[in-house]
Amino acid sequence: MPDAARPSTGWGVLHLLLKVDHARVPALPDGAAKDLATVLERWQDRLQLHVFSVLGHKADVLLMALSDDLTELRTLQTEVAATAAAPAVYLAYSYLSLTEGSEYTSTPEQYREEMAAKGVEGAELDRRVEQFAERMEQYTESKLHPRMPADWQLICFYPMSHRREGADNWYALDFEERKRLMGEHGRSGRAYTGRVLQLVTGSTGLDDWEYGVSLFAHDLTDLKSIVYTMRYDEASVRYAEFGPFYVGIRREPADLVAEIGLARSS
């Protein structure tokens, strides 16, 4: 295998969207479905690979893979596209991004200034700052090296960018205004804690949009509700552009290949 290609910060995240050409399924060799399932199972043992059956016409399978090695992600892409199930199962869309922390998170020094301005002093101030620093370290670690749950049933994935048009140019805003807007946006999202798990990954310079958003949930209603709710935040109303949405149901590989119509080639 070629040498590892590792980003200095964060992990690579690759979303692969596969479609099935059902007209080609009858011509697949015996064992084609099992071959695809076996490849997916092997990669699940090797890295974080989440497998979903997609609802709607845009795709049939959504794979979300996370790794600190881009070479592994590329090899996964090749092996998935080259199983015996090809050409009936083919890659229809993909998205590459990188896990990242938030540039809008306050530093311990900034937090100390905020608390001091509120009258907190001495040992109590030191204690609060220490606790804040620990929380932020854990938060950043969870963003840079996320362990996404394997038991949340649903995913919604979509790419998005900040708008750059006239008076609604995100990049023309100063840092403090952008921080305020993202703070409001974050508070809206936190109302869904325990119901929706969100991972926002950066893709500026890596793909056609600036961010990839992956939402995990147990209830489809929560996915619909969180996106609807957050669209009323000013950060979305004025400054957000959205790409296509893909919604999938988590499946074990052996169940997936049957659900997408490959059982006849098992």
N, C-alpha and C positions, 0 to 999 in steps of 0.2 A: 504494500500500500504506500502511496506517496507520503512525503513528509507532512506532518500536521501543519495546518495554517490556523493559528490562534489569534483572535483579536486581543489587544492589550487590556481592554476593558469590556466586560460583559460577555454574553454568549450569543452565537448566531441562532436565529430563529427562521426556519423555513416552513412555509405553508405550501403544500402541494395539493392541487385540486385535480382530480381524475374524473374522466367521463367514460361511459361504456357505450360502445357501438354494438347494439344488440343484434344487428344484421350479421356481424362477424362472429358472434358467440358460437353458433353451431359448427363453425369450421375450426374452433380451437382444439388442440390436442387433448387427449385424456390427461387429467391431472393438472390442467391449467389453473383451475380455481385453487386447488390445494397448494400449488407452487406460489401463487400470490399470497395466500394466507401464511405460508411458511416463512416467506421473506419478511413479511410484516412482523410476525412473532419473533423472528431472530433479531430484528432491529429494535424491538421493544425491550429485549434483554440487553441491548448494547448501549442505548441512549434513551432520552426522554422522547417517546413517540406516542402521540395520542391519535387514535383512529376513530373517525366519525363517518356515518352514512348521511349524505346530504339530502335535504328536502328541496324539491324544486328542480328546474331544468338546467340550472347553470353548472351543476357538477353532480357526480354520484358519490364521490369519496373526498373527504378532507383529511389530510394528514398534517399534523403540527409537530415538528421536530425541533428540539433544542439541544445544542451541543457547544462545547468550548472549542471544537475543532471543525472548521469549515470544510476540511477534506472529507470528514465523516458525512457531513450533510450532502456533499456532492456525490459521494459513493451511494448513499441511500437513494438519492434521486435517480441515479443510473440503474440501480438494481430493481427499484420499483417499476421503472419504465421498460425493463428488459426481461420481465418474467414471461412464462409461457402464455400468460393471459393477453399479452400484446399480440396483435394490434387492436384487439377488441377493447382493451382498457388502455387509455392514453392520457397523457398529461395535457390538461386544458388550460390551466392557469397556475401561476406560482407567485409567491411573494417572499422576498428576503428582507430581514430586518435584524436589529441588534438590540439586546436588552440594554437598558440604560437607567441611571438614576434621574432624579428631577433636578433641574437647575434652579427651581424656585423654592427649594427647601431651605429654611433658615439654618445658618451655622450656629454652633454653640455660642460663639461670640455675639452674634446678633440676638440670640435668645437672651443672653445675659443682659444686654442693653435694654431689651424690652421689659424684662422682669425688674431691673433696677429702676426703670422709669415708672413702674407701678408701685415702687416703694419697697420691694423685697431686698433684703440686705443680709450681709454676713454669712453665717453657716447655712441658713435657709436658702440663700441665693445660690451658694455653691452646690447644695444638695439638688436643687431643681435643675441646675445646669448639667450636672453629672447625669441625672436621670434622662434629661432631654437628649444628651449626647448618645447615651446607650440606645434610646428609642430610635434615633435617626440612623445609627449604625445598623441596627436590625432592619429598619425600613429599607435602607439602601441595599443591603445584602439581599433582601427578598426581591428587589427589582433587578439587580444585576445577575443573580444566580437563583432564579425562581424554581421551585419544585411544584409544578402544577399538579393539581389533584387528579387521581386516576379514577375517582368514583363520582365525579359530577357529570350528569348525564348529557347535558346539552352544551353546545358551543355556538357562538355567533362571532364570526370574523369579518372585519371590514377594514379597508385602508382609508386614511383621511389626510388632509393637509390644512394648513392655515391659509386663509385667503390673503391675497396681495392685490387688492383692487381699490384704487382711489382712496377714499377716506377710511376704507375697511382693510387697511394693510397692517397685518399683525406685526410685521417686522419693522414698521415705522413707529410702533409704540415704545415708550421707554420701559426699562426693566421693571420698575415698581408697579406700573400699570398692568403689565403682563402677569406679574406675580399676583396682583389683586384678582384679576380675572380667573386665573388658574386656581386660586384659593376658593373662590365661589364655586367653580366647576367641581373641585374636589369634594366640597361639602355636599353637593348634590349626590355625588357618587357614593359617599360614605353612608348615606341613608339606606343603601342596599347591602350593607355589610351582613354577611351570613347568607345572603340570597344570591348575590352575583359576585364572582371573583374576576377582577379585571387585570389584564396585563397589556400595557401600552409599550410597544417597542419602536425604536427609531429607525427610519429608513431613508432619511435625506441623503441623496447621493448613492443609495443602494438600490432603490426601486422607483417606480413612477410616482409614488405618493410619499409623504413625509413621515407617516406613522402607520403601524399596523395595530389594530385593536382586537384583542381576543377576550371575549366575555364567556365565562363558564357559569352555568346555572343548573338548577334542578327543574325549573318551571319556565316554560316558554313565555308565560305572561310577564315574568320578571325581566326577561331580555327585552321584550317590547317596551315595558314600562320604563326601564332605566334609560334607554335611548331617547324615548319621548320626553322624559323629565329633563334630561340634561340638554336637550335642544333649546330649552327656554333660557339657559344660562347665556349671558352676553357673549362669552367666549365662543359659543356655538352660533348664536343668532347672527352675529356680525362677522365672525372670523373663521368659520369652519366650512370645509368642503368635504363631501363624503363620496367614497367609491362604492362598488357593489358589495352587497351583504350576502354572506353564506352562513346558513344555519344547518347544524348537523347533530345527529344522535350518536352517542358513543356506542361502539360495537367492538366485540372481540373479532379478530381477523376471520376466524372460521365462520362466524355468523354473518359478517360483512359480505363475504363473497357470495353467500347464498342470497342475501337480501338484494344485492345489485344485479342478480340474474345470471350468475356464473355457475349455478349448481349443476347444470347439465354437463359442464366440463370438469367435474370433480373427479 
